[in-house]
Amino acid sequence: SSEIAEKEDFLRAVSHDLRGSLSIIRSAADLLEQTTSDDERLEIAGYIRSAADDVTSMLTSVLDLARLEAGLETRADEPFDAADLMQELCRSSQPLAAGKGLRIAAHGPVSLAVRGDKLKVRRVVQNLLLNALKYTEEGGVEIRWQGEPNGRWSFCVCDTGPGLPVGTGAQIESELAEATQEAR
């Protein structure tokens, strides 16, 4: 049934996201072993803490699935600063980028007040960011965000990696349309 397929897709996505956050923690721990300065150690500990928070959020998502099945899941609609979220995701991914010799950058307004489901936005951006870091062998990855005149906002994750195979865009667009239908 489609309900079972949706559940499997969700669990597959969460599993992928968990592996990505655990990769960040692992990379940060590896960097920590090579670090000699206390300032660098504190910075790396912050990366580990942030990625561990991400893992906690994703595990919460798994619990949300149980609530969804019970008919209790809702989409949050609350204010948050999208710029803070983008910058935090960029910072927390720094150890993974450094471990691969890649640059990582964040560009956009210093503050961007928006409304929506911060946890779900985090999942989408983190997934795109981790995939970009995974498949990029040289160069770098960049997150960009901006506000739009109609009260909406947008972001993009750009990289110097190989890109997606031809035809993948339509599938991704279709999945995103389904995922965001209710948010419109």
PANU-190364 format. One line per 8 residues: for each residue x, y, z of N, C-alpha, C, CB. Coordinates in steps of 0.05 Angstrom, whole numbers, plus 5000, padded with zeros to 4 digits. Glycine has a CB too. Layout:
# residues N
X:Y:Z:X:Y:Z:X:Y:Z:X:Y:Z | ...
This chain:
# residues 184
5017:4976:5000:5000:5000:5000:5017:5025:5000:4981:5000:5024 | 5006:5047:4993:5021:5072:4991:5030:5082:5019:5005:5094:4977 | 5014:5075:5039:5021:5083:5067:5046:5069:5076:4997:5077:5086 | 5048:5043:5069:5072:5028:5076:5096:5039:5061:5068:4998:5070 | 5093:5045:5035:5114:5056:5019:5124:5083:5030:5105:5060:4990 | 5105:5100:5039:5112:5126:5051:5128:5122:5076:5087:5142:5057 | 5120:5103:5093:5134:5097:5117:5163:5087:5111:5119:5075:5134 | 5165:5069:5091:5192:5059:5084:5209:5082:5073:5189:5037:5063
5198:5100:5057:5213:5123:5047:5222:5140:5069:5196:5139:5027 | 5204:5145:5089:5211:5162:5111:5234:5150:5128:5187:5167:5129 | 5231:5124:5134:5252:5111:5150:5279:5110:5134:5243:5082:5157 | 5278:5106:5108:5302:5107:5092:5315:5134:5093:5295:5099:5063 | 5299:5155:5091:5309:5183:5092:5322:5189:5120:5287:5203:5086 | 5308:5181:5141:5318:5186:5168:5344:5170:5172:5298:5178:5190 | 5345:5146:5163:5369:5129:5165:5392:5143:5151:5364:5101:5154 | 5387:5153:5127:5407:5167:5111:5417:5192:5126:5397:5175:5084
5398:5207:5137:5406:5232:5152:5422:5225:5177:5380:5247:5160 | 5414:5204:5191:5428:5195:5215:5457:5188:5208:5414:5172:5229 | 5461:5173:5187:5488:5165:5178:5504:5190:5172:5487:5147:5154 | 5491:5210:5159:5505:5235:5153:5515:5250:5178:5488:5253:5136 | 5497:5252:5197:5504:5266:5222:5526:5251:5237:5480:5270:5240 | 5523:5224:5237:5544:5208:5250:5571:5211:5236:5535:5178:5252 | 5570:5215:5209:5595:5220:5195:5608:5246:5204:5590:5220:5164 | 5592:5266:5208:5602:5292:5218:5615:5287:5246:5579:5313:5220
5602:5273:5263:5613:5268:5290:5639:5253:5287:5593:5252:5307 | 5640:5233:5270:5664:5216:5266:5687:5234:5255:5658:5193:5247 | 5681:5251:5235:5702:5268:5224:5712:5288:5245:5691:5283:5199 | 5694:5299:5261:5702:5318:5281:5719:5304:5302:5678:5330:5295 | 5712:5279:5309:5728:5264:5329:5756:5259:5318:5714:5238:5336 | 5758:5252:5292:5784:5247:5279:5801:5273:5280:5780:5238:5250 | 5788:5296:5274:5802:5321:5275:5811:5328:5303:5784:5344:5264 | 5794:5321:5323:5801:5326:5351:5826:5312:5359:5777:5317:5369
5830:5287:5349:5854:5272:5355:5879:5285:5344:5852:5244:5344 | 5877:5300:5323:5900:5313:5310:5905:5342:5319:5896:5313:5280 | 5887:5352:5336:5887:5380:5344:5904:5384:5369:5859:5390:5349 | 5919:5406:5369:5936:5411:5392:5927:5436:5408:5965:5415:5383 | 5913:5454:5395:5906:5478:5409:5879:5475:5424:5905:5502:5390 | 5877:5487:5447:5852:5486:5463:5829:5500:5448:5856:5499:5490 | 5835:5522:5434:5814:5536:5419:5802:5518:5397:5825:5562:5406 | 5820:5504:5383:5810:5485:5362:5794:5463:5375:5833:5474:5346
5803:5453:5397:5788:5431:5411:5760:5441:5419:5803:5422:5436 | 5758:5465:5429:5732:5475:5436:5713:5478:5412:5735:5503:5451 | 5725:5488:5390:5710:5491:5365:5700:5464:5355:5727:5505:5344 | 5717:5444:5355:5710:5417:5346:5689:5405:5365:5734:5399:5343 | 5692:5409:5391:5672:5399:5410:5644:5411:5403:5680:5406:5439 | 5644:5436:5395:5619:5449:5387:5607:5435:5362:5624:5479:5380 | 5624:5427:5343:5614:5413:5320:5601:5386:5328:5637:5408:5299 | 5615:5372:5346:5605:5346:5356:5579:5350:5370:5626:5333:5375
5577:5370:5387:5552:5376:5402:5529:5382:5382:5556:5399:5421 | 5535:5398:5362:5514:5406:5343:5505:5381:5327:5525:5427:5324 | 5524:5365:5318:5516:5341:5303:5500:5321:5321:5540:5327:5291 | 5508:5319:5346:5493:5302:5365:5465:5313:5369:5508:5300:5392 | 5462:5339:5369:5435:5351:5371:5419:5344:5346:5437:5382:5373 | 5432:5343:5322:5419:5336:5298:5409:5307:5299:5437:5339:5274 | 5426:5289:5310:5418:5261:5313:5394:5259:5331:5442:5244:5325 | 5394:5274:5353:5371:5275:5371:5346:5284:5356:5376:5293:5395
5348:5304:5340:5325:5314:5325:5315:5293:5306:5333:5340:5309 | 5333:5279:5293:5324:5258:5274:5311:5235:5288:5348:5248:5258 | 5321:5228:5311:5308:5207:5327:5280:5216:5335:5324:5199:5351 | 5277:5242:5341:5251:5253:5346:5233:5250:5322:5253:5283:5355 | 5244:5253:5298:5229:5249:5274:5218:5221:5271:5246:5255:5249 | 5234:5201:5280:5225:5173:5279:5201:5171:5298:5248:5154:5288 | 5203:5183:5321:5180:5183:5340:5156:5197:5328:5188:5195:5367 | 5161:5218:5312:5140:5233:5299:5125:5215:5280:5151:5257:5284
5139:5196:5267:5126:5177:5249:5105:5161:5264:5147:5158:5237 | 5111:5153:5288:5091:5138:5304:5067:5156:5309:5104:5129:5331 | 5072:5182:5315:5050:5201:5318:5034:5204:5293:5060:5228:5328 | 5049:5205:5270:5036:5207:5244:5017:5184:5239:5057:5209:5221 | 5027:5160:5245:5010:5136:5242:4986:5137:5260:5026:5111:5247 | 4989:5149:5283:4966:5151:5301:4948:5175:5295:4976:5154:5330 | 4955:5190:5273:4939:5212:5265:4944:5238:5281:4910:5205:5266 | 4967:5239:5295:4972:5262:5312:4994:5281:5301:4981:5252:5339
5007:5274:5279:5029:5290:5268:5018:5316:5255:5045:5274:5248 | 5031:5338:5260:5024:5363:5248:5050:5377:5238:5009:5381:5267 | 5047:5396:5221:5070:5412:5211:5071:5437:5229:5067:5419:5181 | 5094:5441:5240:5098:5465:5257:5097:5490:5240:5124:5464:5273 | 5086:5511:5250:5085:5537:5237:5092:5558:5257:5057:5543:5223 | 5119:5561:5261:5128:5580:5282:5151:5596:5271:5137:5564:5307 | 5156:5619:5283:5178:5636:5273:5205:5624:5280:5176:5664:5284 | 5225:5627:5262:5253:5620:5267:5270:5636:5249:5258:5590:5264
5296:5637:5255:5315:5652:5239:5328:5633:5220:5336:5667:5257 | 5321:5634:5194:5332:5616:5174:5362:5620:5170:5317:5620:5147 | 5371:5645:5173:5400:5650:5170:5416:5636:5192:5405:5681:5171 | 5406:5637:5217:5419:5623:5239:5421:5593:5233:5405:5628:5265 | 5399:5582:5223:5398:5553:5217:5418:5547:5195:5370:5545:5208 | 5419:5562:5174:5438:5557:5151:5467:5559:5161:5433:5577:5128 | 5473:5580:5176:5500:5583:5186:5508:5561:5205:5503:5610:5201 | 5489:5552:5222:5495:5530:5241:5501:5504:5226:5471:5526:5260
5485:5498:5205:5489:5474:5189:5516:5475:5175:5467:5470:5169 | 5523:5498:5165:5549:5502:5152:5572:5497:5172:5552:5530:5140 | 5570:5509:5196:5590:5506:5217:5593:5476:5225:5584:5523:5241 | 5570:5463:5229:5571:5436:5239:5581:5417:5218:5543:5427:5248 | 5581:5424:5193:5591:5407:5171:5620:5413:5165:5575:5411:5146 | 5632:5433:5178:5660:5441:5173:5679:5417:5177:5667:5463:5192 | 5677:5401:5198:5696:5379:5201:5695:5359:5178:5691:5364:5227 | 5671:5353:5168:5669:5335:5145:5682:5347:5120:5639:5328:5140
5677:5373:5116:5690:5386:5093:5720:5387:5096:5679:5415:5090 | 5730:5394:5120:5758:5395:5125:5771:5368:5121:5764:5406:5153 | 5758:5347:5130:5768:5320:5127:5772:5312:5098:5750:5301:5141 | 5757:5324:5080:5759:5318:5051:5775:5339:5037:5731:5315:5039 | 5785:5359:5051:5800:5381:5039:5783:5400:5022:5822:5370:5021 | 5758:5403:5030:5739:5419:5015:5734:5446:5030:5712:5405:5011 | 5727:5466:5014:5718:5492:5026:5688:5489:5031:5725:5516:5008 | 5679:5503:5052:5650:5504:5056:5644:5533:5064:5640:5484:5079
5623:5544:5052:5616:5573:5056:5586:5576:5059:5628:5590:5033 | 5579:5598:5073:5551:5605:5076:5548:5634:5068:5541:5600:5106 | 5528:5640:5051:5523:5667:5041:5493:5674:5042:5534:5670:5013 | 5487:5696:5054:5460:5706:5055:5458:5727:5076:5440:5683:5061 | 5434:5738:5080:5430:5758:5101:5439:5747:5128:5401:5767:5101 | 5448:5765:5145:5457:5757:5172:5434:5746:5189:5470:5781:5187 | 5410:5757:5183:5386:5748:5197:5363:5746:5176:5378:5768:5220 | 5347:5726:5179:5324:5722:5161:5301:5709:5176:5332:5705:5136
5283:5726:5186:5260:5717:5201:5240:5704:5183:5247:5740:5218 | 5233:5679:5188:5213:5665:5172:5194:5650:5190:5227:5645:5152 | 5173:5638:5178:5155:5621:5193:5155:5594:5179:5126:5633:5194 | 5153:5572:5196:5152:5546:5184:5160:5525:5204:5169:5544:5160 | 5167:5501:5194:5174:5479:5210:5205:5477:5209:5161:5452:5199 | 5218:5488:5229:5247:5489:5230:5260:5462:5229:5256:5503:5256 | 5249:5442:5242:5261:5415:5242:5260:5403:5214:5245:5397:5262 | 5238:5407:5200:5236:5396:5174:5253:5411:5154:5207:5396:5164
5256:5437:5157:5274:5452:5140:5303:5443:5145:5271:5483:5145 | 5310:5439:5170:5336:5429:5178:5342:5403:5163:5339:5426:5208 | 5323:5385:5164:5327:5359:5151:5333:5361:5122:5303:5341:5155 | 5318:5378:5108:5322:5381:5079:5349:5393:5073:5299:5399:5067 | 5356:5415:5087:5381:5429:5081:5405:5411:5089:5383:5455:5097 | 5403:5397:5112:5425:5380:5120:5429:5357:5100:5420:5369:5148 | 5407:5346:5091:5409:5324:5071:5423:5333:5046:5382:5313:5065 | 5415:5356:5035:5428:5367:5011:5457:5374:5016:5413:5392:5002
5463:5385:5039:5490:5393:5046:5508:5368:5048:5491:5409:5072 | 5499:5348:5063:5515:5324:5067:5519:5309:5040:5501:5305:5087 | 5498:5308:5023:5502:5296:4997:5522:5311:4980:5475:5294:4982 | 5521:5337:4981:5541:5353:4967:5569:5347:4976:5535:5383:4969 | 5573:5346:5003:5599:5340:5014:5608:5311:5007:5599:5344:5044 | 5589:5293:5007:5596:5265:5001:5606:5262:4973:5571:5248:5006 | 5593:5275:4953:5599:5270:4925:5619:5290:4913:5574:5270:4910 | 5627:5310:4928:5646:5330:4918:5674:5321:4926:5640:5358:4929
5691:5318:4906:5719:5309:4911:5739:5332:4914:5727:5290:4889 | 5734:5354:4901:5752:5377:4903:5736:5403:4899:5775:5376:4883 | 5746:5425:4910:5732:5450:4908:5717:5456:4934:5712:5450:4885 | 5691:5457:4932:5676:5464:4956:5646:5463:4953:5684:5490:4966 | 5633:5469:4975:5604:5469:4977:5596:5496:4990:5594:5445:4995 | 5573:5506:4981:5564:5532:4990:5534:5530:4995:5571:5554:4970 | 5525:5543:5017:5496:5546:5022:5490:5576:5018:5488:5536:5051 | 5469:5582:5002:5460:5609:4998:5431:5611:5006:5464:5618:4968
5422:5633:5017:5394:5637:5024:5387:5667:5019:5388:5629:5053 | 5361:5671:5015:5352:5699:5011:5322:5701:5017:5358:5709:4982 | 5314:5724:5026:5286:5730:5029:5275:5739:5002:5281:5752:5051 | 5249:5736:4999:5236:5744:4974:5214:5764:4981:5224:5719:4958 | 5207:5781:4962:5187:5803:4967:5160:5793:4977:5183:5819:4942 | 5152:5769:4970:5125:5760:4977:5124:5747:5005:5115:5740:4956 | 5145:5750:5021:5146:5739:5047:5157:5710:5048:5119:5738:5059 | 5163:5699:5024:5175:5673:5023:5205:5676:5024:5166:5658:4997
5219:5653:5025:5248:5654:5025:5257:5629:5010:5260:5654:5054 | 5282:5629:5002:5293:5607:4987:5322:5602:4995:5291:5612:4956 | 5331:5578:4989:5359:5571:4995:5369:5553:4973:5362:5558:5023 | 5395:5551:4970:5406:5531:4952:5432:5521:4963:5410:5543:4923 | 5438:5496:4956:5464:5484:4963:5478:5480:4937:5460:5457:4980 | 5501:5493:4934:5517:5492:4909:5543:5477:4915:5522:5520:4897 | 5552:5462:4895:5578:5448:4899:5593:5445:4873:5573:5420:4911 | 5617:5437:4875:5634:5433:4851:5636:5403:4845:5662:5444:4856
5617:5388:4854:5616:5359:4849:5606:5352:4821:5599:5345:4870 | 5601:5326:4816:5594:5317:4789:5565:5323:4781:5598:5287:4788 | 5548:5331:4799:5520:5337:4792:5504:5312:4792:5519:5350:4765 | 5478:5315:4784:5460:5292:4784:5457:5281:4756:5432:5301:4794 | 5452:5255:4754:5448:5243:4727:5424:5256:4713:5444:5213:4729 | 5424:5256:4687:5402:5267:4671:5376:5253:4679:5408:5264:4640 | 5355:5268:4682:5329:5257:4688:5323:5256:4718:5327:5229:4677 | 5343:5259:4735:5339:5258:4764:5323:5282:4773:5365:5257:4778
5327:5305:4760:5314:5330:4769:5283:5328:4770:5321:5352:4751 | 5272:5315:4750:5242:5312:4749:5232:5296:4773:5233:5299:4723 | 5247:5275:4780:5239:5258:4803:5241:5274:4828:5256:5233:4804 | 5263:5289:4832:5266:5305:4856:5245:5326:4858:5295:5318:4857 | 5239:5339:4835:5219:5360:4834:5192:5349:4842:5217:5373:4806 | 5185:5325:4832:5160:5313:4839:5158:5307:4869:5156:5287:4823 | 5180:5296:4880:5180:5289:4909:5178:5314:4926:5205:5274:4916 | 5192:5336:4918:5190:5361:4933:5163:5373:4931:5211:5381:4923
5150:5371:4908:5123:5382:4905:5104:5368:4924:5113:5379:4875 | 5106:5341:4925:5089:5326:4943:5094:5334:4972:5093:5296:4940 | 5120:5337:4979:5128:5342:5007:5119:5370:5016:5158:5340:5011 | 5118:5389:4997:5111:5416:5004:5083:5425:4998:5130:5435:4990 | 5067:5407:4986:5040:5413:4978:5024:5427:5001:5026:5388:4969 | 5025:5414:5024:5009:5424:5047:5021:5451:5057:5008:5403:5069 | 5047:5455:5054:5060:5479:5064:5052:5504:5048:5090:5476:5064 | 5044:5500:5024:5036:5523:5007:5011:5535:5018:5033:5515:4978
